[in-house]
Amino acid sequence: MEGDSVTLNIDDTQIREDDYILWKFGAEKSIIAQIRRDFGVFNTFNGPDERFRDRLKLDKQTGSLTITNITTQHAGDYKLEIHRAKLSSKTFSVSVYARLPVPNITRDCSSSSSSSQQNCSLLCSVVNVGHVTLSWYKGNSLLSSISVSDLSISLSLPLEVEYQDKNSYSCVLNNPISNQTTHLNITQLCQPCAGSKYILQIYLLI
């Protein structure tokens, strides 16, 4: 998750004195760290666009690389190369998820059914999210959901309930590692919409 730290570990418990170790990032395989213990070399680099500035830490004993305060810009493939008598390599794939906002539940007065005397139309919404699923639950049962794989998009999901419904409803936003939940308060939200008009019809019987 954004803001966390992630450590990419070398399988060996301790690097050898004459190992030459390189850490590379992305399709361009930009060198972001190097170790040459016999020469006392333990260097990290900011990367071609400075995205790793003040974020990389090397373990001088194990050669492991830690990325601190990680963001979605640091998602991608990291390649480890250990130069010995034979070259060995390993690739780490890192996915980074933005912190999730809390879903917002509102009365949907634009819906044609919102004027019904029996039902209340609601809308659960989130903005600027990506790689998430937005869902309505009745108790523990899934009622409906919508997913998106793009970045920075707005999502909304409707729900219609009866005014006198006593069941428990919640709107949940989740990605593979976290979730945010908002519980529905029917009594509080299902009030007459602003600007609602009522027509009084009078019939004169002769």
Backbone as ProteinMPNN parsed JSONL, in Angstrom:
{"seq_chain_A": "MEGDSVTLNIDDTQIREDDYILWKFGAEKSIIAQIRRDFGVFNTFNGPDERFRDRLKLDKQTGSLTITNITTQHAGDYKLEIHRAKLSSKTFSVSVYARLPVPNITRDCSSSSSSSQQNCSLLCSVVNVGHVTLSWYKGNSLLSSISVSDLSISLSLPLEVEYQDKNSYSCVLNNPISNQTTHLNITQLCQPCAGSKYILQIYLLI", "coords_chain_A": {"N_chain_A": [[0.836, -1.184, 0.0], [0.388, 2.335, -0.626], [2.788, 4.448, 0.902], [3.792, 2.54, 2.609], [6.601, 0.333, 3.417], [8.691, -1.852, 1.518], [10.579, -4.819, 1.371], [12.943, -6.371, -0.624], [14.214, -9.459, -0.739], [17.331, -11.193, -0.835], [18.006, -14.6, -1.552], [20.217, -15.893, -0.41], [21.68, -16.101, 2.826], [23.74, -14.439, 3.515], [25.77, -12.166, 1.757], [28.638, -12.796, -0.356], [32.136, -12.006, -0.029], [33.373, -11.249, -2.436], [31.266, -10.809, -4.162], [29.464, -9.245, -6.793], [26.804, -7.219, -6.914], [23.813, -6.219, -8.412], [20.954, -4.165, -8.459], [18.122, -3.68, -10.445], [15.647, -1.712, -12.164], [12.427, -1.723, -13.764], [11.385, -1.788, -17.293], [13.482, -0.697, -18.7], [15.563, -1.482, -17.221], [17.041, 0.067, -15.355], [19.792, 0.833, -13.317], [19.555, 0.8, -9.881], [20.75, 0.23, -7.525], [23.911, -0.927, -6.195], [26.325, -3.334, -5.123], [29.522, -4.01, -3.97], [31.307, -5.695, -2.074], [34.015, -6.248, -1.441], [35.285, -3.99, -2.231], [34.142, -2.137, -0.681], [31.792, -0.96, -1.628], [28.626, 0.288, -1.544], [26.057, 1.348, -2.939], [23.241, 3.422, -3.712], [20.882, 4.616, -6.157], [19.085, 7.363, -7.634], [17.553, 6.864, -9.835], [16.501, 7.332, -13.303], [14.514, 9.322, -13.436], [14.441, 10.41, -10.961], [12.742, 9.163, -9.147], [13.326, 7.476, -7.049], [14.597, 8.888, -5.093], [15.947, 9.316, -1.913], [14.665, 7.043, -0.95], [15.624, 4.443, -0.966], [17.196, 1.686, 0.668], [19.991, -0.26, 1.532], [20.813, -3.478, 2.754], [23.718, -4.219, 4.247], [24.715, -6.65, 4.997], [23.096, -8.734, 3.965], [22.424, -7.87, 1.439], [19.905, -7.222, 0.677], [17.235, -5.172, -0.588], [15.464, -2.305, 0.364], [12.547, -0.459, -0.193], [11.319, 2.567, 0.75], [8.452, 4.432, 1.965], [6.678, 3.95, -0.224], [5.191, 4.46, -3.486], [2.672, 4.462, -6.119], [4.209, 4.934, -8.331], [6.414, 3.395, -8.015], [5.779, 0.838, -8.584], [6.254, -2.228, -10.347], [8.736, -4.225, -12.127], [11.537, -5.562, -10.476], [14.847, -6.34, -10.863], [17.244, -8.583, -9.72], [20.673, -9.084, -9.861], [23.343, -11.249, -9.424], [26.661, -11.354, -9.613], [28.911, -13.779, -9.93], [31.098, -16.581, -10.21], [29.346, -17.725, -11.912], [26.635, -16.057, -13.452], [23.743, -15.17, -11.693], [20.241, -14.537, -11.482], [17.203, -12.849, -10.488], [13.785, -11.957, -10.544], [11.592, -9.603, -9.143], [8.209, -8.839, -8.803], [6.408, -6.018, -8.142], [3.483, -4.746, -6.824], [1.607, -1.842, -6.176], [-0.803, -0.316, -4.182], [-3.103, 2.359, -3.964], [-4.181, 4.185, -1.051], [-7.429, 3.574, 0.176], [-10.418, 5.51, -0.289], [-13.21, 6.409, 1.86], [-16.351, 5.043, 1.132], [-19.146, 6.978, -0.075], [-22.453, 7.417, 0.785], [-25.443, 8.51, -0.625], [-28.688, 10.078, -0.982], [-30.507, 9.373, -3.863], [-31.926, 11.512, -5.719], [-32.337, 11.935, -8.356], [-33.242, 9.714, -9.559], [-35.976, 8.093, -11.117], [-37.559, 6.534, -9.559], [-37.265, 7.556, -7.099], [-39.256, 9.15, -6.139], [-41.154, 7.517, -5.292], [-43.603, 6.344, -3.01], [-43.079, 4.128, -1.538], [-40.452, 3.212, -1.84], [-36.923, 3.952, -1.475], [-34.363, 5.481, -3.198], [-30.911, 5.073, -3.487], [-27.415, 5.993, -3.661], [-24.169, 4.832, -3.837], [-20.936, 6.1, -3.795], [-17.576, 6.672, -5.024], [-14.527, 8.469, -5.636], [-11.742, 9.043, -7.85], [-10.34, 6.504, -7.927], [-8.778, 3.292, -8.474], [-8.359, -0.033, -9.801], [-10.193, -1.457, -8.142], [-13.079, -2.761, -6.34], [-16.474, -2.005, -5.978], [-19.147, -2.511, -3.813], [-22.493, -3.47, -2.823], [-23.911, -4.67, 0.172], [-26.268, -6.77, 1.816], [-26.657, -7.389, 4.973], [-24.526, -10.059, 5.298], [-24.664, -10.813, 2.713], [-23.952, -10.517, -0.712], [-25.225, -8.038, -2.806], [-24.89, -6.471, -5.156], [-22.268, -5.433, -7.415], [-19.462, -3.593, -8.75], [-16.581, -3.376, -10.77], [-13.327, -1.966, -11.465], [-10.458, -1.526, -13.471], [-8.925, 0.513, -14.323], [-7.045, 3.578, -13.704], [-7.635, 6.315, -11.444], [-10.532, 6.919, -11.553], [-14.076, 7.517, -11.313], [-16.611, 5.923, -9.419], [-19.929, 4.629, -9.077], [-22.743, 3.148, -7.472], [-26.021, 2.01, -7.531], [-28.803, 1.58, -5.21], [-31.906, 0.361, -4.108], [-34.24, 0.631, -1.563], [-36.847, -0.223, 0.779], [-38.715, 2.155, 2.653], [-39.375, 1.347, 5.227], [-37.649, -0.698, 5.709], [-35.844, -2.924, 7.72], [-33.468, -4.203, 7.58], [-29.871, -4.709, 7.543], [-27.633, -2.764, 5.741], [-24.715, -2.232, 3.745], [-22.048, -0.45, 2.137], [-19.208, -1.348, 0.362], [-15.853, -0.776, -0.405], [-13.149, -2.206, -1.997], [-9.795, -3.476, -2.528], [-7.193, -5.823, -3.512], [-5.796, -5.876, -1.034], [-6.919, -4.346, 0.996], [-9.831, -2.695, 2.523], [-12.695, -0.498, 2.644], [-15.54, 0.493, 4.476], [-18.904, 1.646, 4.497], [-21.739, 2.051, 6.445], [-25.239, 1.831, 5.958], [-27.664, 4.158, 6.935], [-30.879, 4.075, 7.007], [-33.021, 5.528, 8.087], [-31.918, 8.06, 8.467], [-31.044, 8.871, 5.883], [-33.119, 8.439, 4.05], [-35.066, 10.642, 3.467], [-37.531, 13.065, 2.392], [-36.767, 14.388, -0.838], [-35.098, 17.468, -1.554], [-36.985, 20.101, -2.853], [-39.08, 18.58, -3.663], [-42.295, 18.082, -5.051], [-45.755, 18.211, -4.423], [-48.917, 17.281, -5.565], [-52.142, 18.339, -5.139], [-55.209, 17.049, -5.608], [-58.534, 17.936, -6.121], [-61.756, 16.84, -6.136], [-64.868, 17.762, -7.3], [-67.988, 16.922, -6.467], [-71.039, 16.714, -7.99]], "CA_chain_A": [[0.0, 0.0, 0.0], [1.163, 3.566, -0.661], [3.274, 4.883, 2.201], [4.453, 1.434, 3.299], [7.936, -0.059, 2.958], [8.777, -3.231, 1.055], [11.955, -5.308, 1.291], [13.203, -7.434, -1.592], [15.248, -10.241, -0.071], [18.163, -12.164, -1.537], [17.837, -15.911, -0.937], [21.38, -16.204, 0.423], [21.614, -15.45, 4.141], [24.768, -13.402, 3.578], [26.489, -12.057, 0.495], [30.053, -13.135, -0.262], [33.03, -10.856, -0.047], [33.697, -10.828, -3.797], [30.059, -10.689, -4.988], [29.087, -7.961, -7.398], [25.347, -7.309, -6.923], [23.109, -5.102, -9.021], [19.493, -4.097, -8.448], [17.669, -2.91, -11.599], [14.201, -1.453, -12.124], [11.667, -1.378, -14.954], [11.704, -2.378, -18.59], [14.778, -0.175, -19.131], [16.556, -2.081, -16.322], [17.881, 1.121, -14.797], [20.474, 0.421, -12.088], [19.15, 1.622, -8.734], [21.626, -0.076, -6.391], [25.003, -1.851, -6.471], [27.134, -3.741, -3.976], [30.801, -4.693, -4.192], [31.759, -5.663, -0.689], [35.462, -6.241, -1.299], [35.744, -2.621, -2.448], [33.378, -1.26, 0.192], [30.824, -0.217, -2.441], [27.207, 0.055, -1.251], [25.491, 2.569, -3.516], [21.885, 3.478, -4.272], [20.745, 5.674, -7.146], [17.737, 7.947, -7.66], [16.831, 6.477, -11.044], [16.578, 8.372, -14.343], [13.547, 10.402, -13.216], [14.528, 10.797, -9.543], [11.62, 8.631, -8.363], [13.808, 6.73, -5.879], [15.376, 9.766, -4.224], [15.759, 9.169, -0.453], [13.721, 5.961, -0.665], [16.256, 3.123, -1.038], [18.133, 1.303, 1.718], [20.634, -1.548, 1.31], [21.325, -4.228, 3.895], [25.113, -4.516, 3.894], [25.005, -8.05, 5.291], [22.343, -9.653, 3.102], [22.257, -7.329, 0.093], [18.491, -6.968, 0.41], [16.901, -3.785, -0.926], [14.202, -1.824, 0.929], [11.981, 0.767, -0.752], [10.517, 3.194, 1.803], [7.425, 5.397, 1.544], [6.453, 3.541, -1.61], [4.032, 5.002, -4.188], [2.341, 3.701, -7.328], [5.303, 5.126, -9.29], [7.454, 2.401, -7.769], [5.291, -0.478, -8.981], [6.916, -2.764, -11.536], [9.666, -5.337, -11.959], [12.873, -5.301, -9.936], [15.715, -7.463, -11.201], [18.451, -8.776, -8.928], [21.749, -9.81, -10.539], [24.5, -11.568, -8.585], [27.776, -11.727, -10.486], [29.918, -14.634, -9.322], [31.654, -17.383, -11.297], [28.203, -17.778, -12.824], [25.65, -15.003, -13.195], [22.396, -15.591, -11.304], [19.329, -13.388, -11.453], [15.848, -13.088, -9.984], [12.928, -10.798, -10.768], [10.497, -9.375, -8.199], [7.138, -8.002, -9.333], [5.836, -5.268, -7.027], [2.249, -3.999, -7.061], [1.372, -0.845, -5.125], [-2.189, 0.141, -4.198], [-3.372, 3.615, -3.264], [-5.071, 4.051, 0.107], [-8.818, 3.67, -0.286], [-11.307, 6.458, 0.375], [-14.429, 5.837, 2.452], [-17.494, 5.238, 0.229], [-20.139, 7.97, 0.336], [-23.831, 7.032, 0.44], [-26.335, 9.667, -0.728], [-30.023, 9.87, -1.544], [-30.505, 9.604, -5.312], [-33.178, 12.175, -6.074], [-32.47, 11.997, -9.813], [-33.875, 8.488, -10.018], [-37.423, 8.233, -11.287], [-38.251, 5.811, -8.488], [-37.03, 8.217, -5.818], [-40.484, 9.801, -5.679], [-42.087, 6.483, -4.859], [-43.978, 6.406, -1.6], [-42.68, 2.888, -0.885], [-39.026, 2.914, -1.956], [-35.92, 5.012, -1.381], [-33.235, 5.22, -4.087], [-29.646, 5.521, -2.913], [-26.245, 5.882, -4.523], [-22.876, 4.767, -3.161], [-19.97, 6.647, -4.756], [-16.178, 6.959, -4.683], [-13.865, 9.195, -6.721], [-10.29, 8.91, -8.001], [-9.9, 5.181, -7.487], [-8.41, 2.371, -9.539], [-8.113, -1.422, -9.41], [-11.023, -1.675, -6.959], [-14.45, -3.245, -6.506], [-17.461, -1.338, -5.127], [-20.219, -3.496, -3.631], [-23.559, -3.334, -1.829], [-24.207, -5.887, 0.92], [-27.401, -6.848, 2.735], [-26.049, -8.287, 5.95], [-23.304, -10.622, 4.728], [-24.962, -11.27, 1.355], [-23.63, -9.572, -1.769], [-26.363, -7.671, -3.643], [-24.413, -6.018, -6.462], [-20.9, -4.923, -7.369], [-18.876, -3.088, -9.983], [-15.128, -3.353, -10.651], [-12.617, -1.15, -12.44], [-9.019, -1.784, -13.485], [-8.244, 1.747, -14.702], [-6.636, 4.465, -12.619], [-8.263, 7.632, -11.274], [-11.875, 6.929, -12.13], [-15.151, 7.621, -10.327], [-17.549, 4.809, -9.454], [-21.148, 4.758, -8.286], [-23.562, 1.938, -7.512], [-27.328, 2.325, -6.949], [-29.525, 0.618, -4.38], [-33.262, 0.793, -3.769], [-34.748, -0.054, -0.373], [-38.114, 0.268, 1.284], [-38.566, 3.091, 3.774], [-39.533, 0.658, 6.503], [-36.738, -1.848, 5.729], [-35.068, -2.998, 8.966], [-32.255, -4.97, 7.335], [-28.593, -4.001, 7.61], [-26.998, -2.607, 4.43], [-23.412, -1.565, 3.775], [-21.344, -0.28, 0.869], [-17.82, -1.729, 0.616], [-14.85, -0.555, -1.448], [-11.989, -3.033, -1.662], [-8.806, -3.952, -3.483], [-6.691, -7.106, -2.991], [-5.131, -5.86, 0.271], [-7.605, -3.547, 2.015], [-11.21, -2.329, 2.212], [-13.356, 0.557, 3.413], [-16.97, 0.182, 4.552], [-19.853, 2.62, 5.027], [-23.021, 1.407, 6.759], [-26.4, 2.633, 5.567], [-28.66, 4.543, 7.926], [-32.072, 4.348, 6.204], [-33.817, 6.583, 8.739], [-31.268, 9.35, 8.275], [-30.88, 9.246, 4.476], [-34.354, 8.353, 3.257], [-35.952, 11.764, 3.732], [-37.994, 13.661, 1.13], [-35.758, 15.144, -1.572], [-35.313, 18.916, -1.628], [-37.678, 20.517, -4.066], [-40.158, 17.662, -4.023], [-43.585, 18.756, -5.229], [-46.922, 17.374, -4.218], [-50.091, 17.813, -6.259], [-53.389, 18.061, -4.444], [-56.319, 17.0, -6.545], [-59.836, 18.071, -5.456], [-62.838, 16.471, -7.058], [-66.134, 18.352, -6.893], [-69.091, 16.032, -6.84], [-72.306, 17.437, -8.168]], "C_chain_A": [[0.88, 1.247, 0.0], [1.538, 4.011, 0.751], [3.979, 3.804, 2.993], [5.883, 1.268, 2.793], [7.896, -1.514, 2.524], [10.244, -3.604, 0.926], [12.028, -6.472, 0.32], [14.425, -8.207, -1.099], [16.013, -11.139, -1.036], [18.043, -13.498, -0.814], [18.996, -16.258, -0.012], [21.277, -15.447, 1.746], [22.656, -14.347, 4.268], [25.528, -13.374, 2.258], [27.975, -12.351, 0.715], [30.896, -11.886, -0.454], [33.274, -10.338, -1.457], [32.478, -10.765, -4.715], [29.943, -9.282, -5.566], [27.586, -8.042, -7.642], [24.757, -6.04, -7.501], [21.609, -5.27, -8.811], [19.068, -3.189, -9.6], [16.15, -2.783, -11.556], [13.654, -1.183, -13.517], [12.131, -2.058, -16.229], [13.065, -1.919, -19.095], [15.915, -0.753, -18.311], [17.573, -1.038, -15.835], [18.499, 0.64, -13.488], [20.081, 1.369, -10.96], [19.977, 1.318, -7.493], [22.723, -1.034, -6.837], [25.805, -2.112, -5.206], [28.398, -4.437, -4.476], [31.552, -4.658, -2.865], [33.269, -5.559, -0.559], [36.065, -4.868, -1.563], [34.985, -1.616, -1.565], [32.347, -0.422, -0.533], [29.412, -0.654, -2.075], [26.464, 1.313, -1.692], [24.032, 2.378, -3.913], [21.797, 4.686, -5.193], [19.288, 6.133, -7.207], [16.905, 7.481, -8.842], [16.811, 7.623, -12.038], [15.621, 9.538, -14.143], [13.454, 10.8, -11.745], [13.442, 10.169, -8.67], [12.069, 7.888, -7.105], [14.609, 7.591, -4.902], [14.965, 9.579, -2.758], [14.788, 8.043, -0.085], [14.368, 4.58, -0.581], [17.237, 2.914, 0.102], [18.671, -0.093, 1.413], [21.045, -2.173, 2.628], [22.734, -4.704, 3.537], [25.492, -5.96, 4.178], [24.348, -8.995, 4.287], [22.218, -9.165, 1.665], [20.816, -7.015, -0.253], [18.244, -5.472, 0.211], [15.544, -3.434, -0.35], [13.803, -0.525, 0.252], [11.052, 1.344, 0.297], [9.526, 4.188, 1.203], [7.04, 5.176, 0.084], [5.187, 4.182, -2.18], [3.761, 4.15, -5.423], [3.402, 3.873, -8.414], [6.394, 4.072, -9.154], [6.975, 0.982, -8.047], [6.019, -0.934, -10.248], [7.86, -3.894, -11.194], [11.021, -4.849, -11.469], [13.724, -6.543, -10.197], [16.965, -7.452, -10.346], [19.449, -9.581, -9.745], [22.911, -10.002, -9.568], [25.594, -12.111, -9.493], [28.824, -12.475, -9.664], [30.628, -15.369, -10.473], [30.587, -17.588, -12.37], [27.214, -16.678, -12.431], [24.317, -15.633, -12.795], [21.516, -14.353, -11.203], [17.958, -13.821, -10.953], [15.052, -11.814, -10.177], [11.792, -10.769, -9.748], [9.471, -8.474, -8.881], [6.408, -7.346, -8.166], [4.593, -4.512, -7.49], [2.007, -3.071, -5.877], [-0.046, -0.305, -5.274], [-2.321, 1.433, -3.407], [-4.271, 3.332, -2.057], [-6.5, 4.363, -0.313], [-9.585, 4.766, 0.445], [-12.507, 5.727, 0.978], [-15.591, 6.083, 1.487], [-18.512, 6.214, 0.811], [-21.52, 7.541, -0.144], [-24.713, 8.274, 0.463], [-27.691, 9.229, -1.251], [-29.986, 10.234, -3.018], [-31.844, 10.188, -5.735], [-33.378, 12.272, -7.584], [-33.171, 10.767, -10.37], [-35.384, 8.669, -10.08], [-38.193, 7.555, -10.163], [-38.094, 6.49, -7.137], [-38.286, 8.908, -5.28], [-41.533, 8.794, -5.208], [-42.381, 6.607, -3.373], [-43.494, 5.181, -0.838], [-41.155, 2.705, -0.83], [-38.152, 4.163, -1.889], [-34.732, 4.626, -2.252], [-31.975, 5.866, -3.54], [-28.516, 5.3, -3.9], [-24.996, 5.854, -3.644], [-21.795, 5.141, -4.167], [-18.581, 6.775, -4.155], [-15.545, 7.656, -5.888], [-12.363, 8.925, -6.68], [-9.762, 7.591, -7.442], [-9.545, 4.336, -8.708], [-8.117, 0.993, -8.986], [-8.897, -1.776, -8.146], [-12.359, -2.301, -7.362], [-15.336, -2.521, -5.498], [-18.688, -2.24, -5.047], [-21.243, -3.034, -2.609], [-23.788, -4.687, -1.176], [-25.472, -5.698, 1.74], [-27.015, -7.874, 3.785], [-24.705, -8.745, 5.412], [-23.484, -11.077, 3.288], [-24.672, -10.17, 0.336], [-24.864, -9.315, -2.631], [-25.931, -7.278, -5.053], [-22.998, -5.494, -6.31], [-20.483, -4.441, -8.741], [-17.372, -2.971, -9.764], [-14.52, -2.489, -11.739], [-11.132, -1.454, -12.322], [-8.228, -0.546, -13.881], [-7.843, 2.539, -13.472], [-7.452, 5.74, -12.619], [-9.609, 7.725, -11.985], [-12.889, 7.044, -10.992], [-16.13, 6.467, -10.52], [-18.781, 5.141, -8.638], [-22.004, 3.518, -8.508], [-24.889, 2.214, -6.819], [-27.876, 1.202, -6.073], [-30.895, 1.198, -4.079], [-33.777, -0.047, -2.61], [-36.109, 0.519, -0.013], [-37.868, 1.154, 2.507], [-38.586, 2.386, 5.125], [-38.613, -0.552, 6.635], [-35.876, -1.807, 6.994], [-33.769, -3.788, 8.793], [-31.016, -4.075, 7.407], [-27.955, -3.97, 6.224], [-25.659, -1.888, 4.597], [-22.829, -1.497, 2.368], [-19.855, -0.478, 1.145], [-16.972, -1.451, -0.622], [-13.626, -1.374, -1.075], [-11.057, -3.23, -2.852], [-8.196, -5.216, -2.885], [-6.107, -7.061, -1.587], [-5.858, -5.057, 1.343], [-9.039, -3.257, 1.596], [-11.651, -1.181, 3.104], [-14.857, 0.317, 3.339], [-17.75, 1.365, 5.108], [-21.192, 1.922, 5.24], [-24.167, 2.375, 6.466], [-27.318, 2.884, 6.76], [-29.907, 4.982, 7.152], [-32.881, 5.503, 6.782], [-33.239, 7.96, 8.46], [-31.275, 9.798, 6.821], [-32.187, 9.294, 3.699], [-35.374, 9.388, 3.741], [-36.422, 12.333, 2.392], [-36.909, 14.511, 0.485], [-36.102, 16.631, -1.581], [-35.982, 19.261, -2.948], [-38.777, 19.574, -4.501], [-41.486, 18.421, -4.074], [-44.717, 17.759, -5.055], [-48.124, 18.052, -4.868], [-51.351, 17.37, -5.519], [-54.53, 18.136, -5.455], [-57.635, 17.014, -5.752], [-60.926, 17.772, -6.481], [-64.15, 17.044, -6.486], [-67.259, 17.449, -7.399], [-70.381, 16.835, -6.896], [-73.443, 16.429, -8.217]], "O_chain_A": [[1.981, 1.235, 0.551], [0.722, 3.961, 1.671], [4.692, 4.106, 3.95], [6.32, 1.96, 1.874], [7.156, -2.317, 3.092], [11.055, -2.818, 0.438], [11.27, -7.436, 0.428], [15.532, -7.671, -1.05], [15.434, -11.76, -1.927], [17.984, -13.527, 0.415], [18.791, -16.847, 1.05], [20.842, -14.296, 1.781], [22.473, -13.414, 5.05], [25.885, -14.417, 1.71], [28.502, -12.179, 1.814], [30.438, -10.864, -0.964], [33.371, -9.128, -1.665], [32.638, -10.675, -5.932], [30.275, -8.286, -4.924], [27.132, -8.83, -8.471], [25.145, -4.931, -7.134], [21.062, -6.363, -8.964], [19.571, -2.073, -9.735], [15.457, -3.628, -10.989], [14.288, -0.524, -14.34], [13.118, -2.793, -16.25], [13.735, -2.647, -19.828], [17.086, -0.557, -18.636], [18.785, -1.241, -15.9], [17.795, 0.094, -12.638], [20.251, 2.584, -11.067], [19.918, 2.06, -6.512], [22.516, -1.851, -7.735], [25.947, -1.246, -4.343], [28.334, -5.343, -5.307], [32.315, -3.736, -2.575], [33.767, -4.865, 0.328], [37.203, -4.598, -1.18], [35.165, -0.405, -1.69], [32.049, 0.698, -0.117], [29.04, -1.811, -2.268], [26.269, 2.235, -0.899], [23.639, 1.313, -4.387], [22.538, 5.656, -5.036], [18.375, 5.378, -6.872], [15.69, 7.675, -8.862], [17.073, 8.767, -11.667], [15.885, 10.637, -14.63], [12.495, 11.453, -11.334], [13.245, 10.616, -7.54], [11.271, 7.692, -6.189], [15.232, 7.063, -3.981], [13.786, 9.673, -2.415], [14.161, 8.086, 0.973], [13.71, 3.629, -0.159], [18.002, 3.808, 0.464], [17.908, -0.999, 1.077], [21.561, -1.494, 3.515], [22.907, -5.506, 2.619], [26.492, -6.448, 3.652], [24.975, -9.943, 3.816], [21.936, -9.958, 0.766], [20.532, -6.584, -1.371], [18.947, -4.628, 0.767], [14.576, -4.17, -0.544], [14.608, 0.399, 0.134], [10.092, 0.686, 0.699], [9.72, 4.71, 0.105], [7.075, 6.099, -0.73], [4.225, 4.421, -1.45], [4.52, 3.233, -5.735], [3.489, 3.048, -9.323], [7.2, 3.879, -10.064], [7.696, 0.022, -7.771], [6.355, -0.122, -11.109], [7.796, -4.458, -10.102], [11.573, -3.869, -11.969], [13.365, -7.652, -9.801], [17.661, -6.44, -10.256], [19.111, -10.644, -10.265], [23.4, -9.044, -8.968], [25.464, -13.192, -10.067], [29.52, -11.898, -8.829], [30.741, -14.836, -11.577], [30.879, -17.619, -13.566], [26.989, -16.408, -11.251], [23.821, -16.527, -13.48], [21.988, -13.263, -10.879], [17.605, -15.0, -10.991], [15.577, -10.715, -9.997], [11.119, -11.774, -9.518], [9.833, -7.456, -9.471], [5.856, -8.031, -7.305], [4.652, -3.73, -8.439], [2.179, -3.462, -4.722], [-0.446, 0.112, -6.361], [-1.739, 1.588, -2.333], [-5.024, 2.359, -2.047], [-6.744, 5.305, -1.068], [-9.428, 4.937, 1.654], [-12.78, 4.573, 0.645], [-15.8, 7.219, 1.062], [-18.716, 6.271, 2.024], [-21.731, 7.329, -1.338], [-24.732, 9.007, 1.452], [-27.835, 8.174, -1.869], [-29.483, 11.298, -3.381], [-32.777, 9.457, -6.068], [-34.456, 12.646, -8.047], [-33.639, 10.77, -11.509], [-35.989, 9.307, -9.219], [-39.321, 7.934, -9.847], [-38.7, 6.074, -6.149], [-38.362, 9.215, -4.091], [-42.632, 9.157, -4.789], [-41.499, 6.938, -2.581], [-43.497, 5.188, 0.393], [-40.633, 2.114, 0.115], [-38.588, 5.27, -2.203], [-34.153, 3.555, -2.067], [-31.965, 7.042, -3.177], [-28.639, 4.525, -4.849], [-24.79, 6.739, -2.813], [-21.735, 4.577, -5.26], [-18.422, 6.959, -2.948], [-15.976, 7.457, -7.024], [-11.793, 8.621, -5.632], [-8.864, 7.566, -6.601], [-9.962, 4.632, -9.828], [-7.68, 0.854, -7.844], [-8.339, -2.325, -7.195], [-12.717, -2.362, -8.538], [-15.001, -2.428, -4.317], [-19.211, -2.682, -6.07], [-20.925, -2.314, -1.663], [-23.852, -5.715, -1.85], [-25.723, -4.624, 2.286], [-27.039, -9.078, 3.529], [-23.841, -7.924, 5.104], [-22.571, -11.658, 2.7], [-25.099, -9.028, 0.507], [-25.481, -10.256, -3.13], [-26.541, -7.707, -6.032], [-22.573, -5.15, -5.207], [-21.063, -4.821, -9.758], [-16.929, -2.524, -8.706], [-15.112, -2.297, -12.801], [-10.607, -1.62, -11.221], [-7.0, -0.541, -13.79], [-8.241, 2.223, -12.35], [-7.909, 6.195, -13.668], [-9.784, 8.521, -12.908], [-12.588, 6.708, -9.847], [-16.438, 6.085, -11.649], [-18.7, 5.844, -7.631], [-21.993, 2.919, -9.584], [-24.905, 2.608, -5.653], [-27.471, 0.045, -6.181], [-31.025, 2.395, -3.822], [-33.757, -1.277, -2.662], [-36.474, 1.611, -0.45], [-36.94, 0.928, 3.283], [-37.888, 2.791, 6.054], [-38.767, -1.347, 7.562], [-35.256, -0.788, 7.302], [-33.05, -4.013, 9.767], [-31.11, -2.849, 7.341], [-27.758, -5.014, 5.602], [-25.499, -1.044, 5.478], [-23.079, -2.361, 1.527], [-19.301, 0.144, 2.051], [-17.326, -1.837, -1.736], [-13.116, -1.255, 0.04], [-11.468, -3.163, -4.011], [-8.648, -5.651, -1.826], [-5.931, -8.117, -0.982], [-5.446, -5.085, 2.503], [-9.429, -3.533, 0.461], [-11.073, -0.923, 4.16], [-15.39, -0.019, 2.281], [-17.321, 2.009, 6.066], [-21.718, 1.281, 4.33], [-24.063, 3.579, 6.702], [-27.694, 1.965, 7.488], [-29.987, 6.123, 6.696], [-33.369, 6.357, 6.042], [-33.981, 8.918, 8.242], [-31.488, 10.978, 6.543], [-32.34, 10.107, 2.787], [-36.397, 9.05, 4.337], [-35.78, 12.106, 1.366], [-36.213, 15.263, 1.167], [-37.277, 16.999, -1.612], [-35.594, 18.777, -4.011], [-39.349, 19.735, -5.58], [-41.754, 19.288, -3.242], [-44.632, 16.611, -5.492], [-48.315, 19.261, -4.729], [-51.583, 16.179, -5.308], [-54.767, 19.176, -6.071], [-57.827, 16.214, -4.836], [-60.99, 18.384, -7.547], [-64.479, 16.819, -5.321], [-67.439, 17.254, -8.601], [-70.744, 17.538, -5.953], [-74.604, 16.814, -8.362]]}, "name": "protein", "num_of_chains": 1, "seq": "MEGDSVTLNIDDTQIREDDYILWKFGAEKSIIAQIRRDFGVFNTFNGPDERFRDRLKLDKQTGSLTITNITTQHAGDYKLEIHRAKLSSKTFSVSVYARLPVPNITRDCSSSSSSSQQNCSLLCSVVNVGHVTLSWYKGNSLLSSISVSDLSISLSLPLEVEYQDKNSYSCVLNNPISNQTTHLNITQLCQPCAGSKYILQIYLLI"}
